[in-house]
Amino acid sequence: MKIEILERSDKEVYIEMDVTDMTLLHPLVEVLIKDKNVDVAEYKIGHPELDKPVLHVRTKSGKPEAAIKKATKQIVETFTGLKEGFEKEF
């Protein structure tokens, strides 16, 4: 997946992501908004066929990049556990 940092500061980042649907962004935002150090976690979509979604994260404390890394790690762990559960049963 290709990402591009559009804007960055100590507490805020805007990232354009080359994804075709929101299947990946929705769980990421859901995990981010549960983080007590995150103030804002959202994604915006312009025209669905012309624009790429932009993830916006603003933190109360810490760097937004660190919050994103932590959230992606949690998502990977969750889906790995789900995969292992299915493999065990099937």
C-alpha positions, 0 to 999 in steps of 0.5 A: 500500500502506498501512503503519502504524508500530506501534512505533518506537525508534532501532534497532527498528521494527514496521510493520503492512502492508496486504498480502493475501499475503506475496509482497512481504514475503518478498523484503524480509525476505530482503534485510534479513537479508543487510544486515550492519547488520540484527540482526533482520528478520522478519514475523509473521502473526496470523489470516490473515483478521483480522490484517495482517502486521507487519514487525519490523526491528532494526538493529545500527547505523543506523536501521531505516527506512534499512535498509528503504529500502535493501532496497526499492531493491535489490528494485526494481532486481532486478525492473527488471532482470528485467523488462528481460530479459524485455522484451528476449527476448519 
